[in-house]
Amino acid sequence: MYDVEADPYSYPGTTVLKNKLDLRDQEDLTAFEAEITNQRSQEPLPEGDLDYAHYRAIHKHLFQDVYEWAGVRREVRIGKNGNWFCFPEHVDAQMQRLFVALAKENHLRNLDAATFAKRTAHYLAELNAIHPFREGNGRAQLSFLVLLADQAGHPLRMEKLDPELMLEATIMSFGGNEGALEKLLAGLL
């Protein structure tokens, strides 16, 4: 659950996000969201240039059946456990900065596995810290990660991904320690 200031994304008096099915129970919404985004993730993801527009298109693809705002930058400040993500007024600039840097690194192509894992951990940590969407950032990150890795010639064995370890590594990277995330990614190569 996110920490959030006044939240126009939620039904009044609740923390349940407004959704296309008008589900007002968090468990129902969570179950629907998981089911539909899993189905959408099995479909071909949108094509693009591994840039900010492409990243937004991936989020929209995954969440188009759940939220009107799928693929749209959030307008509220959010955080978890007292740690605030990038303020919404800075999200676009930070995402542009990140994707310009990724393009300058040739989208991590032509790197050995160890260097790929290290640089990917950095970009994944940055994406997480920016957290451009109100919900669904982790799933968008993983889908983008798969595309990035495939196009860089380092396909990931996602069946080996331990979600608990991924969460722990992501939290550590938010604090500036990208080592656990790097190790986790190296184990998927």
N, C-alpha and C positions, 0 to 999 in steps of 0.2 A: 504494500500500500504506500502510495506517495504522500509526502508532506506537500501541502499546496496552500497557497493563499487563496482568497475568494475565487471559487472555481465555477465559472460559467459552463464548464464541460459536464458537470454533474447535475443530477436531478436535485432540486431544492431540498435542503435538509438531509441529504444523503451523500455518500461518497461514490455512489453508483454512476458511472459515466452514461450520459445520454447516448442511446444507440438506436439503430434503425429498426430493431424489433420492439423497441420500447420495453425492454426487460428491466424491471425495477429491483430484482433480487440479485445480489452480487454473485452468488453461486451459479445462478442460471446464466448470467452474462459471462462469467469466467468459462463455464463449460461450452457455451456457444462459440465464444471467441476462440478457444483452443481448437475446437472441432473444425471451424471454418478456416482458420488460418493454417491449420495442418493440411487441409484439402488444397487450399490455394498454394501452399509451398510445394506441393507435388506437381503443380502445373509449371510450364515454362515461365520463368520470371521475365519481366519486361527487358527488352534489349536497350542498350544505352552505352554511354561513354565512361562509365564508372565515375560519374561526377555527381554533383549535388542534385541536379534534376533527375538523374537516374536513381539515386538513392530515394528520393521522394516517390518516384514511380514504383519502386519496390514496396515501400510502405503502403502506398495506395493499393497495389495489387493484393497484398496480404490482408488488408483490413477493409477493403471496399464494401464488403457485405455487412460490416459491423458498425462503422462510424462514418458520418457525413464528412468529417474532417480528415479522413484517411489521406495521407500524403501531404498534409498541410502543416506547416510549422505551428507549434503551440504558441499560445498568447498569454500563458500564465507561468508564474515561477513555480517550479516543482523541485522536490528533493526527496531523499530517502535517509531516514535515521539522522536527521539534522544536517545532512550534507546537501547543499543546494547545487543543482546543475546550472549550466550556463543560463543566464537570464535571457528571456525571450527576445529582448531588444538587441541582443548580440548574436543570436543563433545564426542568422543568415551570413553575417560576416565571418564568423568562426567556421561555419561549414564551407564557405567559399575558400577560406584560407587552407583548410584541411585538404580539400580536393585539388587545389592548385599544387600543393606540396606533393600529394600523391601522384599527380600527373608528371611533375618534375622528376619523380623517381621512377618514371616509366611504368607506373602501376605495379611496381615490384617485380617486373619481368627480369629474366636473366640473372636471378640471384641464386646462390646456393641455398639449400634447405634451412640451414641455421640462420643465415642473414634474413631470409624470407620470414621465418618465425619471429625474429626480433623486430623487424620493421612492421610486420602485420600486427604484432602485439601493441606497438606504439599507436598505430592508426585506430585500432579497435578501442584502446583506452581513451583516445581523443574523442571518438564518436560517442562513447558512453558518457564522457564528461559533458559533452555538448547536449546530448539527449534532446534532439530537435522536436520530438512528438510528445503529445500528452500521454500516450500509451503505446506500447508495442515497439519500443526502441530495441530491446534485446532481440526480438525476432527479426526485425529489419537488419540489425547488425549481423546476425548469423547468416541470413540469406545473402547479404552483400558480401560477406566474408567468403562464402562458397563461390560466388561469381568471380571475385577478385583472385582467389586461389586457383581456380580453374584456368582463368585467362593468363595467370602468371606461370602456368606450367607446374603448379604444386597442388594438385587436387587433394582435398581433405577427406579423410575417412570419418565422416561425421557420426557413423554408427558407434565409434569409440568415444564420443564426447560424453563426459559425465557432467550433467547439468549442475550438480552441487559444486563440483570443482570449478566449473566455469563461473558460477556466481561468486565464489570466494576469490578467484583470480581477478575478476572484474572489479570487485570491491577493493582489493589490494591496489589495482592499477589506478583507481580513483585517488588513492592516497599517494600516488607517485611511484609505486613499486610495480613495474611491468614484468618482473622476472617470472612470477608464477604464471602469468598469461602467456609469456613466451614459451615456457616449458610445456604448458598444456597444448599450445598450438603445434609445437615441434612433435609432440606425441601423436598428433593427428595426421602428420605428413607420411 
